[in-house]
Amino acid sequence: MKAAYWQRGESLDYVNATTKKIEAGDVLTLGNRIGVAGTDMEPGALGSVNVTGVYEFNKKDSTELTVGMAVYLTADGITSSASEGSGDDAVNHVLAGFVAATSPAKSTKVHVKINA
């Protein structure tokens, strides 16, 4: 099999298939990965989604997150837990990447190298 070079891949073309405007900086779930909108995108419009880089996120809980730790995206922020709940109520979180700079327990923000 052969492959032809297409693009560098730091950002990807993305069509907003929703009925709401996506704003630059919005975090999107892309299957089992995440992306960060690089541009505003009206419904049906083509824009870009960044799939690499280090971004600052809100933390879900007040735990220390250390460099290199895998972290996950939830509706409430970044956490080190891959899932929460149990049985039929279990919710799996999307892998966001890894912690790029230690975030002390008292901090409400964390820097994450996405999709690494």
C-alpha positions in Angstrom: 0.0 0.0 0.0 1.1 3.5 -0.7 0.1 6.8 0.8 0.2 10.3 -0.6 1.1 13.3 1.7 -1.9 15.4 2.4 -1.1 17.9 5.1 1.0 18.5 8.2 -1.9 17.6 10.5 -1.6 20.1 13.4 -5.1 21.2 12.3 -7.7 19.5 10.2 -10.5 20.7 8.0 -13.8 20.3 9.8 -17.4 20.8 8.7 -19.7 22.0 11.4 -22.5 19.4 11.1 -24.5 20.9 14.1 -27.2 23.5 14.1 -25.1 25.8 16.4 -22.2 28.1 15.7 -18.9 26.6 16.9 -16.6 29.3 18.2 -12.8 29.4 18.1 -11.5 27.7 21.3 -14.5 25.4 21.7 -13.4 21.8 22.6 -14.8 19.2 20.3 -15.0 15.4 20.7 -13.6 13.7 17.6 -14.4 10.0 18.2 -12.0 9.0 21.0 -9.9 12.1 20.7 -10.5 15.8 21.1 -9.8 18.9 19.0 -10.0 22.7 19.7 -11.8 24.8 17.1 -9.3 27.0 15.4 -11.9 29.2 13.7 -15.5 30.2 14.2 -17.8 27.9 12.1 -21.4 28.6 11.3 -23.6 25.5 10.9 -22.6 23.7 7.6 -19.5 25.8 7.3 -15.9 24.5 6.8 -13.3 25.5 9.4 -10.3 24.2 11.2 -9.8 22.1 14.3 -6.5 22.0 16.1 -5.5 18.4 17.1 -2.1 19.1 18.6 -0.6 21.6 21.0 -0.8 22.6 24.6 -4.0 24.1 25.9 -5.2 25.5 29.2 -8.4 23.7 30.5 -10.5 24.0 33.6 -10.0 21.1 36.1 -13.0 19.0 37.2 -11.7 18.2 40.7 -9.2 19.7 43.1 -6.5 17.0 42.8 -2.9 17.5 41.9 -2.2 16.6 38.3 1.5 16.0 37.5 3.5 16.2 34.3 3.0 13.2 32.0 -0.2 12.0 33.7 -3.0 10.9 31.3 -6.0 13.1 31.6 -9.6 13.0 30.3 -12.2 15.4 29.1 -15.6 15.6 30.9 -18.4 18.1 30.6 -17.1 19.7 33.8 -13.4 19.9 32.9 -10.3 17.8 32.9 -9.8 14.8 35.2 -7.4 11.9 35.8 -10.2 9.4 35.9 -11.0 7.5 32.7 -14.6 6.9 33.8 -17.0 7.5 36.6 -19.9 5.6 38.0 -20.4 1.9 37.7 -22.6 -0.6 35.9 -25.3 0.8 33.7 -24.5 4.3 35.0 -20.8 4.2 34.1 -19.6 7.1 31.9 -16.4 6.8 29.9 -14.4 10.0 29.4 -12.5 11.0 26.2 -8.7 10.9 26.5 -7.6 14.5 26.2 -3.8 13.9 26.3 -1.3 14.4 29.1 -0.5 17.0 31.7 2.2 19.4 30.3 2.9 21.3 33.6 2.1 20.2 37.1 -1.2 21.6 38.4 -1.4 21.8 42.2 -4.5 20.7 43.9 -5.6 24.3 44.7 -5.3 25.3 41.0 -8.5 25.4 38.9 -6.6 25.2 35.6 -4.3 22.6 33.9 -2.2 22.7 30.8 -2.7 19.7 28.6 -0.8 18.4 25.5 -3.7 17.2 23.5 -3.9 13.9 21.7 -0.5 12.8 22.7 
